[in-house]
Amino acid sequence: MGEFTLRQLEYFVAVLDHGSLTKAAGESNISQAAASMAIAQLEKNLGLDLLIRTRAKRVEPTPAGVELGVRARRILREAAELQGALHGSHEDMRGRVAIGCMIAISPRLIPELIQVFAAKWPEVELDFVEGNAEELQRAVGEGELDVAFIYSLQAVPGVEILTVAPSRPQFMLAADHPLAGRASLRFADLAGEDVVLFDVPPSAERVIAMFHSAGIEPKVRWRSVVAQTIRGIVASGRAYSVTNVWPGIESLYTGARVALVPIEDKVPANELVAVVAPGVGRPRRVEEVITAARELTRQEA
């Protein structure tokens, strides 16, 4: 294999991020000609075509370019962390951690993580993006994210899965619902009542499958991608819902005028997990994010 430089890899990743040599050059504060020359030299040294120009005048990676992009991000991340690693763990608790979080999980976890790090490790910068499990795991695999928090049933091959907390679906009812005080409920107990579902795929589909496994056809009245909207509808008594619950999460529903009731029917466990790139060393600050998430989800309600 021919030689290449970190600078060439930086320019190449910038092109992938922006889909344009012009935009990548501007982001890197160099001329377009210099960026083109660096990419051309990288292709020559590796003996591979890495980029193709589309009819839409965008630049897209070839299969070899996609593979190089994944590896280049990891190389650049490890290079950036090298100095801190050589100076010990204190230096490793500085810098950025890019976190991904499923939309259903984010409001329950991200604010607490930010608060913990602001108090304990103020020199660590936590950035986060929200999305569905598939796109977050792709970003982890490509090195765009250091870690992503998802539910285990949404995990895909190609990532390393680390358990954060046990989690199971429960019914969410209005606090004054006649069945809200029950120790557990079956889907049949709520048959015929309106239900509001969280509608970020595949969440709604999985909940509907639970109904069908119990021999019940759900009466889906509304769908929403905003957890607060769902809680508000449930609190009004107009519908009930199904939500994943992990230890300590009950405190987040305090004052929301809703009640959580375990499901008596057989339903699949759906653990809260952290996904990371497999076979890649992780700096201490990333490990501390995962540790903090575990501690937060073990807290008593």
N, C-alpha and C positions, 0 to 999 in steps of 0.2 A: 504494500500500500504506500502511496506517495505521502509526502509531508503536507500538513495543513496547520493553520494557526487558529488560536482562539478567536482572533479578530474576524477571520473568515467565517467561522461558525456563528459569531454574533450577527454578522451581516446576513447570513443565510437564514437564521431564525427570524430576524426582523422582516425579511421578505415573506416568509411563511405567515407571520402574524398579520402583515398588512396586505398581502396579495399583490404587491406592486413594488417594483424596484425603486420607482420615484419616491413613494411614501417611505420605504425602508431607508433610503438614503437620507431623506429629510429627518427622520427619527434618529438616525445615527450621526447626523451632522457632517455628512460627507457628500460629495457630488455623486450624481447618478452614474457618471462614467467610472468613478472609483469603485462604487458598489458593484457595477457590472463586471469590472475587471477582477475584483476579489472573488465573485461567484464563479467566473470563468476559470480562474486559476484553481479554485477548489475542485471544480469538475474535472479539470485536466489532471490534477494531482491524484484524484481518486479514480480516474478513468471511467467515470459514470456521468450520464445525463441526469441532472437533479431537478431541473425546472422546465416547464413547457409554458408557452404563451397561448392563452385561450382566445376564442373569437371575441369574447367580451373584453379583451385587452387586459385581462388579469393574468397573473403568474401563478401557476399551480404546480405542486410537486409531483414528480414521477414516483412510482413505487419505491425506488431507491431513495428519492428525496424525502418521502414520508418516514422511512426507516432512519435516515440520517437525522431528521428533525427530532425524533424521539431521543436518540442518543446524544445529539448536540445539546439539547436542553439539560440533560443530566450532567454532561461534561461541564457545561458552563456553570450550572448550579454548584457542583462540587468544587470547581475552580474558585468560585466566589467565596466558598466556605473554608478554603484551605488555610488561609491565614488565621482565622478564628480557631480552627481545629488545632493548629500548631501552638496557639497561645493558651490552650486549655478550655475547660468547660465554661468558665465565666464569659469568655469572649463569644462562646457559642450561644449564649443567651442574649445576643444582640442580632438585629437584622429582621428580615421579613419572613413571615409564614403565610403562604397562600392556601386558604381553606375553602373547600367546596361544601355546600350543605343543601340537602334536599329541602324544597320549599316547606314541606310538612314538618321538618325538624328545626329549621333555622330559628324561628322565633322562640323556641323552647331552649335553645342551646347557645347560639351565637352571643346574645347580650351578656350571658353569664361568663362565657369564655373571655370576652373583651374586658369585663370587670376584673376577673381574676388576674389577667396578665397586666392590666394597668396598675394594679396594686402590687403585684409580686415581681414582675419583670417589665418595667416601663420602657426598656430599651428594645423590646421585641415588638415589632409592628405586625399586628394581625390584620390581614386583608381577607375578605371573603366574597364569594360569588354564590348565588342561589340558582338552582336549576333542577332538572330531573336527574335521576340516578344514572341513566345511560350516558348523558353528556358529561356529567361530573367525572365518571370513571374513565371516560376517554381522555379528559383533560389531565387526570392523574397519570395515566399511562404515557401521555405525550410530554409529561414534565411541566405542564402549565400550572398544576396545583400540587402542593406538597402532601395534602391529605384531604379526603372528602368523607363526610358523615352521611350514611345512607341506611336503609333497612336491609337486612340480610336477604330477604326474598328478591330484592332487586339487584343483587350482586351478579356480575358477569365474569366470565373467564378472563385471565390475564392480569388480575390485580391480587394483591395480598390483603386478606381480610382479618381485621383485629377486632375482637368483641369488646364493645364498650359497656353495654348494659342489656339485660334481658328485657324483652318487650313483647306484649301481647295485645291484640285488639280488645277493646271494651266498648260497651254501649255508652253513649253520652245522651243523657235525658235532661229535660228541664228539672230544676231542683224540686218543683212542686208537682212533678208527674206522679200519678198514683203508684207507679212501680219503682220510683227512684230509691226507695229505702230497702229494696230487696237485696239479699246477699249475692244473688246471681240471677241471670235471666237467659231464656232461650230465644232464638229468633222467632219461634212460634208465638211467644208471649206478646210480640209487638207486630205480628202479622196484621196487615190492614192499615197500620198507621203510616203516615207520610215519613219519608226519610230524606235527609239532605246529605250528599256525598262529597268528599274531597275529590276534585276532578283533575288532578295532575296524573297522567298515565304513569304506571298502571294501577294506581291506588283504587279508583272506583271499580275497575274490572275485578280486582282481587276481592273486594268487599262483596260485590254481587255474586262472585263464585262461592263465598262463604254462605250466603243466603241459600243458593241453589243446593249446596251440599247438605244443608239442613232441611231441604224439601220445601223451601219457602220462596215465593216470587216477591221481591221487594217492591214496594210502592214508592218509587223514586220520584219525589216531587221537585227537588231542586238539586243543582250541582254548583259548586263554587271552588275557586282556587285560592281563596283567602280564609285561613283558619278562623280569624275573628268574625267573619261573616257567618260562618257555620255555627260558631258558639252563640252568636246573637240570635240566629233563627231558632236554635235549640232552646235557648233561655226563654224565648217568647212562647214556647209550648206548641209551636206550629209543626215541628218535626223532631225526630231524633236522629242521631248519627252514630257512626262507628269510628273510633280513633285508636291509634296505638298508644299504649301507656307503658312507661318504664318507672322504676322506683323514684319516688320523690317528686314526680311530675304533678301530683295532685295539687301541690301548692300553687301552681300556675293557674288553676281554675278557681282559686279562692276569690269570692266576690263576683264570679261570672254567672251566678244563678243557674249552674248546671251541676249534674251529678254523674259520676262515673260508676258503672255497674259491670262486674265481670261477666263474660259470656260463658254460659254453661255448655253450649254445644262445643263439639270438637273443632277447634280452629288452629291454624298453623302458628307456631311461634314466629316472631318477626323481629329478631334482635336488632338493636341499634349497634351499628358497626362503623369502624373507621377503615377506609380502603387506602392503601398506599401502593406505590410502584414496587413490584417484587424484585428482590435481589439488589436493592439500592440502599446504601448506607444512609441513615437519616440523622441529621443534626439533633442535638439535644433539645432545641427549642420545638422541633416538630414532635418529638417524643413527649415533651411536657404538655403540648396541646392535647394529645391523646390521653395522657394521665389526668389532666384537669377535667376533661370530659367524663372520664370514669368516676372521678371523685364527685363531680356535680350530680351525676345520675345516681349516686349512692346516698345522697343526702336524704334525711327523713323529711317527710312532708310537714 
